[in-house]
Amino acid sequence: MIYRRKMYNVDPSILDDFNEHFNKTLLPTQLKYGSRLVGRWMTKKDNGIMEIFAIWEYDNYENYEIIENKVKSDEEHVKRVQNWHKKNGWKRKTQRNIL
């Protein structure tokens, strides 16, 4: 097994929108292709920004790469993500994957 920690720094003004985006767009697509969500947490940083991170489980690194390629190749998913970013005028300040 391997685990991936995916982190986002989110301005509190769009926190509710981001959480809805995660639940309706990001999570279903990851699950569709075989990612397993271990947990998702939020904490407020000293500067007021919300740090959100999720831990995902994969059988091995090869399995992770296969799933990520499927997610990135899912045109409908990519379109929904791009539309969300346009609507919210938000660019991820930080996104890190730690394997």
N, C-alpha and C positions, 0 to 999 in steps of 0.2 A: 504494500500500500504506500501511496505517497499522498501528501496533503499540500494544497495550495492556499495561500492566504492572499486574498484580493482586497485591496484597500482603496477607499475613496475619501477625499476631504470635501465636504458638502457645506455650502453656506446655509445657515438655518432658515433663510427665507424660502428656500426651495426643498426643504427636508421632506415635507409631506408629499410633494410631487415626485421626489426621488424615490421614496419608499414605495409609492404606487407603481412607479416605473419598474422598480426591482421586482415587485410581486406580480405584475401583469406582463412584463416583457422579458426581463433578464432571467429570472428564476425558471419560468416554464421552458424556455429554450434550452437552458443548461440541462434541466431534467430530461427533456425530450431526447437529448443525445447521450445521456448516460452519466452525467455528473451527479455526484451525491453531496448534497448540502449537509455539512456537519453542524454548522451554526452560523449565526449572523449577529453581530453586536454593534452598538453605537456608544461613543463616548464624546463628551464635549471637551475640546482642547482649551487651553488657556486663552487663546485668541478668539474664542467663541465659535470657531468652525467645528462642525461635527465630523468626527472620524468614524467612518463605517467600515467594518471589515467582515468578510465572510471566509469561512474555512470550507474548502471543497475536498472531497476524497476521490481518489482514482486508484485503479488496480496497480498501475505502474506508469512510468513516464510516457511510454509509447501510447497507452490508452488515453492519457491526458492530451497528447498531441493530436490524436485522431479526433477526439471530441472537440477540441478547440478549432480544428480545421473545419469540422462540420458546422459549428456555430458561426464561424466567420464566412462560410459559404452559403449560409441560409439567407437568401436575398430578402425575404419578407422581414426577418429579424433585423437585418442590417438597416433596412428602410425604416422600421419602427424606431430603432435607436437613433438614427440620424434625424428623424422628425422630432423626437423628444428633445434632442440637443438644440435644434433650431427653435422650437417653441419656447424653451426655457432660456435661451441665450447663454447656455452654460457649457463651459469646457471643463473637463476634469482637470483640476489643479494638480492632483496627484493620483495616479493609479499605479499600484505596484503589485506584481505577482511574485510571491516568494514560494519556491518549491522546496 
